[in-house]
C-alpha cells in the first residue's frame, strides 16, 4: 500500500489536505498529513523535515507531496528515506544553497506576477485573499482555512540556505495549477522546466487546489503511487 506524505505550505496546517486525504484513503492508500511546527522563530527547514519523518514513522512505499512552500521540505524527506516519488503541487522549487527569502528574486516571481496581472486585470497578485489566493475555493472552506493560519515558516527557516547539494535522484512530478493567481501558470511551467527538467502536469484550479479540486487532485496523485 502506498502512503502519501502530504506537506502543507506556508502559514498552513495539515487540515489543508483533508479532502484529498479522504479521497486517497477511499482508494486504499495510506496518508500522513502533519501540522509542521509553527510559532518558534528558531526552527529550520531541517526541523520541519524531522517533524515530517516523525509523523511518517515506519510507513513505507512513500510518495511525498509538497504544496507551495512545502517544496522546500519535501525533497529533504527523499534525501533521508527511500521514497517512490516526489510530487510538487504549485511548488517553490528550491536551488541548492538558495534560501526561501532569496527564491522570489532569483526566480523572477515579481515580474511574472506583474506580467500576468496586466493580462487578467489585476486578479493575479490581488491583495484580497479570496481573489488572489483562494480563487475557486468555496467561501466556507476559504474562511476556515484563513482561520487556521499560523506563523510558519520561521524567520530562521526563511533565511536558511536550502541544505541539499542537488535534487534527490527520485522520480519527480510537478503539477501546475492553471488558474493560479499566486504563482502564475507560465511562471510555474518555466520553474519546472528550468529547475527540474520535467514537463509539468496541469489541473484547472487556483493555488489552493486541495480545497477546490480534491477529487481531481487525488486522481493525479494516485498516478504517482502503486496500490
N, C-alpha and C positions, 0 to 999 in steps of 0.2 A: 504493500500500500504506500502510495506517495504521501508525504507530509509536506504541505505548503507552509512555508515560513513567511508570513506577511508582515512587512516592516512599514510602518506609517511614516508620514512626512513631518515637516517642521510644525511645531505647535499642536500636534495632533495626538491621538490616542489609538489604541488597538481597536476601539469601537468603530473607527472609520471603516474597518473591513467587515463588519458584522453581517452584512447582506451577502457579500461574496463568500464569507465563511460558511453561511448556511447552504449556499448553492454547492460549494465544493464538498461539504460533508454529505449532502444528499446524493452526491455522485460517488460516494465511497472513499473519499480522501480524508486524510488527517489534516488538521490545521492548527498552527500555532500563530497567534497574533498578539504579541505582548505590548503593554504600555512601556515605551522606553523611558528611562529615568528623566525627570524634569525638576526644575527648581533648585539645582545645585550648580553654581557658576563654575565649579572646578571640573566637572565631568568632561571626559574626552570622547572622541569617536571610538576609541578602544573600549571605554566603559560601556558605550552603547552596544558594541559587539558582544561584550561579556554578558550583558543583560539578555540579549537575544539567545546566546548559547545556553545560558542557564535555563531559559524557558523551553528550549528545544530538548534539553536533557538527552535521553538515549534514543530519540527518534532517528530513523534512517531514511534513505531514499528521499532526500530533501530537495525541494525546489524552492529557492529563495527569491522572494519578490520584494522589490523596493519601489515605493511610490515617492516621487518628487525628491525631497532631501534624503529619503531612505536609501537612495542610490549611493550615498557616501558610506552607509553601513553595510549594505547587502554584500558587496564583494569581500568585506573583511571576514564574513562568515565563511565564504567559499575558500578563503586563504587558510582557514583554521580547521575546517571539517570537510570531508568528502560531500559534495553536492552533485545532484544530477544536472542542474542547470540554474542559471540566474535569469530573472525576468525583471526588466526595469519598465515601470509604467510612468510615463511623463517624467523620467528620471533626470536628476542633476548628475550627469556622468562626470566623475572627477578624473583629473590627470594626476599622475604621481607627483607628490610634493605640493600640490595645489590645495590651499585651504578653501573652505566654503565661502569665506568672505572675498577671496580672490576670484572665485569661479565666475561671478557675474560679469566683471570687466573682461576677464580672459575669454569668455565665450561670446562676447558681443550681445549680451542679453538686452541691454537698454536700447540699442539701435534696432534690434529685432522687434521689440515691443512698439517702438515709435513707428516703424515701418508698417506693422500690421494695424496699429490704431488708425493710421492715416487711411487705410483701406476700409476699415469697418466702422468709421465714425466715432472712434474713441471707446468702443466696447472693450477691446484689449487693453489691459492695464488700468481699467476703471477702478477708482478708489472704493466704489460700493462693492462689498464682498459678494453680494448676491448677483451682481452683474459680471465682475471681473474674475471671480474665483469659483463661486458655486453655481454658475450658469448650468441649467439643465437638471439641477438637484431639486426635488420637491421642497417647497419652502419649510415645511415642518422638520425635515431632515437637516436642511441647512441651518436652521435655527438651533437645533440640538447640537450640531457639530460646532457651531460658534460658542455654545455654552460650555463646551469641553476643552476649549483652547488652553494650552499650558506653555510655560516658558521652556521650550525645547526647540533647538539645541542650546547649550550653554555658551557663554562667551568664550570659554576655553576651547570647546569643540569648534566653534565658528572660526577661530583663529588657527586651529591646528592644521599643519600640512597633512594631506592625505598620506597615510603611512606606508602604502604598498609601492613597490618599485615598478609594478606592471599589473595589468588587469589579470585576474586569475585565469588559468587555462582551462576554463569550463565553457560549455555551450551557453551563449548569452543571447537573449532576445530583448528587443526594445519595442514598446507599444506607444505609438503616438496617439494622443487624443486630438482628433481632427477639428474639434470645436473649442480647443483650449484657449482661453483668454488670459492665462497667466504665463504659460510657456507657449508662444506661438508655434503652430504646427511646422512651419517651414524651418524654424529655429531648431525644433526637436529633430526633424529629419536630418538636418546638417550635423547636429551633435552626434547622432547615432552613426552616421557615415564616417565622420572625421575621427571620432574617439573610439569607436567600437568596430568600425569596418563592417557594419551589418546593415542590411536593408530592413527598416522597421515595418512592423505590422501596424495597422491603423484601426481605430474604433471611433465611431461617431459619437463623441461625448466631449464634455468640458473637462477641466482639470481634475475635478473630484469624481472620477468615473466610477469608483466603487460604490458611490451613493446614488449615481444617476443611471448607470447601466450595469448593475451587478450580474445579471444573467449573462449578458454578452461578454463581460469581462471574465467571468468564470469559464465560459466557452473557450476563450483564448488561453487562459491559464491552464485549463485542462489539457490542452495540447502539449504542455510542457512536461507533463508527468506521465507515469505509467501506473495503471491500477492493478 
